[in-house]
Amino acid sequence: MTTVLAPAPAGSGLVEVPCAERNGILEMMSMRRDPFAFGDDRLNRFGQVSGLNALGVKMVIAAGARAADEILMNRDKAFANGPAWSYFIGPFFNRGIMLLDFDEHRHHRHILQQAFSPSTLKGYMQEMQPMIAERVANLPTGEVKLFSEFKSMTLDVALEVFLGLELPKDEADKINKAFIDTVRAGVAYVRKPVPGGRWWKGLRGRKVLEEFFHANIAAKRARETPDLFSVLCHVEGDEGERFTDSDVVNHMIFVLMAAHDTSTITMTQMAYRMAKSPKWQQKAREQSLELNPELGYDDLGRLTALDLVMKESLRMCTPVPAQPRMAVKDTSVQGFYVPKGTIVTVPQMTNHRDPEFFTNPDMFDPERFSPERAEDKGHRMAWMPFGGGVHKCIGLYFGQMEIKTILHHVVRNFEWSVPEGYQIPMDYSALPVPKDNLPVDLRRR
């Protein structure tokens, strides 16, 4: 049975958003279990715009590139990031760059952008090269769980490049666990600090991270070093304004989480696809062997096979599955009435399999991103793993640089495979991760 999210104002000419009367929690559970089947079912039942009541709020799922463009470009300033993301992750990633809006967001982003300028990125790349080479060289062989290895490696990169700190293993493990708990907390069904629950663990993880950064901030303020933590402590705006200690801590917690998790997920998907498609693994290897083991910043553009595999892997399983916004006034999306206070979600994970833009969308086909086909150019929001509009991921170039550098070393030194017929079992309950940590047969070349 179908109802509507809210009655449209008389005479507005707007269409009312259709909703299922099914319990919203059951809908959310269905979405987390299989987002692709869930998306197909709602498209068949309601079309591209539909609503549900879940987790105590009204939500609209606005599928398709055109709805994404309307919401993320936000020309009428009808949608805000902060109230939407804060509902899910606000207590854990308070005042991170993604949770700020309008003038305040513009101000913080302008200062933060200096930490991701080309010259700064080149410095980060120099810092990470020796550590990545060493970590890859020491990978175990035989049955190896690549997700776990990549997660450990990206945490090491983040600690060295973003923090400029060498931590003992027990402290690094403590930080890692705090990040995992904070990320998973945002999708908790019980949104209260019940001991042992996800929400409770997330709040505890946030406290661990705050204490860690505050304990190190004085040393970073005292001396400039080539890491993000130091850059944020010293960077200035056009009129000499600087981030407060709280600003630095908030941005560090958010950026470290974003860089750590999204890079791990992307590399895991790339490794899985290259295990299933050995010809692409070999193409990437041949290009990497033409270059020196230590990459220069300008070499990244020559890794075209890795680039195509990365883009297609990001299409098939984008690390951030959806982009929520909150309507800050009565508005509309694609002619549907959206009342103030409604959370509107752009489901880019399922948008990336839209047959209007992608041929055989369920097939792994990196060539779709080649200049000749350029399927991602059919609409500027057809492929948007890094979001869009003013909130497009500020660290996207760093992420791609890190991913290509790590996999450059992996393909040069190793071959890997999975058993015939193996399909990666995914957990979509928070960010999309493999339930089995992606076991592969890893062999040294």
NORWO-V600504 format. One record per residue. N is the residue number from 1. BURIAL is # if it has 24 or more other ideal C-beta (glycine too) atoms within 12 Angstrom, else .. D_CENTER is the distance of its C-alpha to the mean C-alpha in Angstrom with 2 decimals. Layout:
[[N BURIAL D_CENTER] [N BURIAL D_CENTER]]
//
This chain:
[[1 . 35.06] [2 . 33.23] [3 . 33.28] [4 # 31.64] [5 # 29.07] [6 # 31.51] [7 . 34.67] [8 . 34.38] [9 . 36.76] [10 . 40.14] [11 . 40.67] [12 . 37.04] [13 . 36.83] [14 # 33.33] [15 # 32.44] [16 # 31.60] [17 # 28.29] [18 # 29.27] [19 # 28.23] [20 # 29.10] [21 . 31.33] [22 # 29.69] [23 . 28.43] [24 # 24.95] [25 . 23.96] [26 . 25.04] [27 # 22.93] [28 # 19.78] [29 . 20.80] [30 # 21.36] [31 # 17.94] [32 # 16.28] [33 . 18.86] [34 . 18.36] [35 # 16.13] [36 # 17.86] [37 . 21.32] [38 # 20.59] [39 # 19.52] [40 . 22.59] [41 . 24.82] [42 # 23.99] [43 # 24.41] [44 . 27.74] [45 . 28.87] [46 # 27.88] [47 . 26.46] [48 # 23.27] [49 # 23.53] [50 # 24.19] [51 # 24.07] [52 # 24.10] [53 # 25.03] [54 # 22.88] [55 # 22.12] [56 . 24.81] [57 # 23.48] [58 # 23.94] [59 # 20.97] [60 # 20.99] [61 # 18.85] [62 # 19.25] [63 # 18.53] [64 # 19.08] [65 # 18.41] [66 # 21.26] [67 # 20.16] [68 # 16.67] [69 # 18.69] [70 # 20.96] [71 # 18.42] [72 # 15.91] [73 # 18.80] [74 # 20.59] [75 . 23.93] [76 . 25.90] [77 . 23.70] [78 # 23.80] [79 # 20.24] [80 # 18.58] [81 # 15.11] [82 # 16.61] [83 # 18.76] [84 # 16.21] [85 # 13.32] [86 # 16.22] [87 # 17.60] [88 # 14.75] [89 # 13.59] [90 # 16.20] [91 # 18.51] [92 # 15.96] [93 # 14.04] [94 # 17.07] [95 # 17.26] [96 # 14.04] [97 # 13.65] [98 # 11.45] [99 # 14.33] [100 # 17.08] [101 # 18.84] [102 . 21.52] [103 . 23.84] [104 . 22.34] [105 # 18.84] [106 . 20.59] [107 . 22.62] [108 # 19.92] [109 # 17.70] [110 # 20.90] [111 # 21.59] [112 # 18.12] [113 # 17.95] [114 # 20.81] [115 # 18.71] [116 # 16.85] [117 . 20.00] [118 . 21.17] [119 . 23.81] [120 # 21.58] [121 # 19.10] [122 . 22.24] [123 # 23.24] [124 # 20.03] [125 # 20.50] [126 . 24.07] [127 # 23.19] [128 # 20.76] [129 # 22.98] [130 . 25.70] [131 # 23.56] [132 # 21.37] [133 # 24.67] [134 . 26.24] [135 # 23.50] [136 # 23.34] [137 . 27.15] [138 . 27.40] [139 # 25.27] [140 . 27.50] [141 . 28.89] [142 . 29.83] [143 . 27.53] [144 # 24.32] [145 # 21.19] [146 # 18.64] [147 # 15.53] [148 # 17.50] [149 # 18.63] [150 # 15.32] [151 # 14.00] [152 # 17.26] [153 # 17.16] [154 # 13.83] [155 # 15.17] [156 # 18.38] [157 # 16.91] [158 # 15.19] [159 # 18.52] [160 # 20.57] [161 # 18.83] [162 # 17.32] [163 # 20.07] [164 # 22.94] [165 # 24.15] [166 . 25.43] [167 . 25.25] [168 . 27.42] [169 . 25.75] [170 . 26.43] [171 . 24.76] [172 # 21.66] [173 . 21.54] [174 . 22.01] [175 # 19.08] [176 # 16.84] [177 . 18.19] [178 # 17.71] [179 # 13.92] [180 # 13.86] [181 # 16.19] [182 # 14.43] [183 # 11.13] [184 # 13.46] [185 # 15.79] [186 # 14.03] [187 # 14.90] [188 # 18.39] [189 . 21.25] [190 . 23.66] [191 # 22.40] [192 . 25.09] [193 . 25.54] [194 . 27.56] [195 . 28.18] [196 . 26.23] [197 . 23.76] [198 # 19.97] [199 # 20.45] [200 # 23.11] [201 # 21.15] [202 # 18.23] [203 # 20.85] [204 # 22.51] [205 # 19.41] [206 # 18.85] [207 # 22.53] [208 # 22.32] [209 # 19.65] [210 # 21.68] [211 . 24.84] [212 # 23.47] [213 # 22.38] [214 . 25.52] [215 . 27.67] [216 # 26.56] [217 # 26.39] [218 . 30.14] [219 . 30.21] [220 # 27.38] [221 . 29.26] [222 . 32.44] [223 . 31.45] [224 . 29.04] [225 # 27.10] [226 # 24.60] [227 # 21.43] [228 # 18.86] [229 # 20.53] [230 # 23.82] [231 # 22.67] [232 # 21.44] [233 # 24.79] [234 # 26.82] [235 # 25.16] [236 . 27.16] [237 . 26.97] [238 . 29.67] [239 . 32.17] [240 . 31.55] [241 . 29.36] [242 . 27.15] [243 # 24.51] [244 . 26.13] [245 . 25.51] [246 . 23.54] [247 # 21.38] [248 # 20.69] [249 # 19.91] [250 # 17.55] [251 # 15.59] [252 # 15.70] [253 # 14.43] [254 # 11.37] [255 # 10.67] [256 # 11.59] [257 # 9.30] [258 # 6.15] [259 # 7.90] [260 # 9.34] [261 # 7.04] [262 # 4.41] [263 # 7.85] [264 # 9.73] [265 # 8.31] [266 # 8.78] [267 # 12.13] [268 # 13.21] [269 # 12.98] [270 # 14.77] [271 # 17.34] [272 # 17.98] [273 # 18.59] [274 # 20.80] [275 # 22.68] [276 # 23.42] [277 # 24.29] [278 . 26.33] [279 . 27.37] [280 # 23.92] [281 # 23.83] [282 . 27.26] [283 # 26.43] [284 # 23.66] [285 # 26.17] [286 . 28.97] [287 # 27.09] [288 # 26.01] [289 . 29.60] [290 . 30.87] [291 # 29.14] [292 . 29.85] [293 . 27.99] [294 . 26.78] [295 # 24.78] [296 . 25.48] [297 # 22.92] [298 . 24.79] [299 # 24.65] [300 # 20.96] [301 . 22.06] [302 . 24.56] [303 # 22.14] [304 # 22.07] [305 # 21.87] [306 # 18.76] [307 # 17.29] [308 # 18.29] [309 # 17.05] [310 # 13.57] [311 # 13.49] [312 # 15.00] [313 # 12.79] [314 # 9.67] [315 # 12.09] [316 # 13.30] [317 # 10.26] [318 # 7.01] [319 # 4.23] [320 # 3.89] [321 # 7.65] [322 # 9.27] [323 # 10.04] [324 # 13.01] [325 # 15.82] [326 # 19.29] [327 # 22.46] [328 # 24.47] [329 . 27.54] [330 . 28.96] [331 # 27.44] [332 # 26.80] [333 # 24.28] [334 # 25.93] [335 . 29.23] [336 # 28.25] [337 # 29.14] [338 # 26.38] [339 # 28.05] [340 . 27.00] [341 # 24.88] [342 # 23.06] [343 # 19.30] [344 # 18.22] [345 # 15.12] [346 # 13.81] [347 # 12.89] [348 # 11.14] [349 # 10.98] [350 # 14.76] [351 # 15.32] [352 # 14.37] [353 # 17.49] [354 # 19.81] [355 . 23.13] [356 . 24.16] [357 # 21.98] [358 # 21.33] [359 . 24.39] [360 . 24.35] [361 # 20.69] [362 . 20.61] [363 . 21.85] [364 # 20.12] [365 # 21.54] [366 # 20.04] [367 # 23.11] [368 # 21.88] [369 # 20.04] [370 . 23.35] [371 . 25.22] [372 . 27.83] [373 . 25.69] [374 . 22.63] [375 # 21.59] [376 # 18.36] [377 . 20.83] [378 . 22.54] [379 # 20.75] [380 . 18.38] [381 # 15.98] [382 # 16.63] [383 # 13.61] [384 # 10.73] [385 # 7.32] [386 # 6.94] [387 # 8.81] [388 # 12.48] [389 # 15.44] [390 # 15.89] [391 # 12.48] [392 # 10.80] [393 # 8.37] [394 # 11.24] [395 # 10.18] [396 # 9.44] [397 # 12.92] [398 # 12.75] [399 # 9.84] [400 # 11.97] [401 # 15.02] [402 # 14.13] [403 # 13.17] [404 # 16.35] [405 # 18.46] [406 # 17.86] [407 # 18.40] [408 # 21.34] [409 # 23.03] [410 # 22.29] [411 # 23.78] [412 # 26.70] [413 # 27.66] [414 # 26.85] [415 . 27.06] [416 # 25.47] [417 # 25.95] [418 # 25.52] [419 . 28.48] [420 . 29.51] [421 . 28.15] [422 . 25.24] [423 . 22.24] [424 # 19.12] [425 . 19.13] [426 # 15.79] [427 # 15.05] [428 # 13.01] [429 # 14.23] [430 # 11.04] [431 # 7.84] [432 # 9.54] [433 # 11.68] [434 # 15.20] [435 . 18.06] [436 . 20.24] [437 # 17.99] [438 # 18.91] [439 # 22.52] [440 # 23.86] [441 . 27.24] [442 # 26.60] [443 . 29.66] [444 . 30.53] [445 . 31.86]]
//
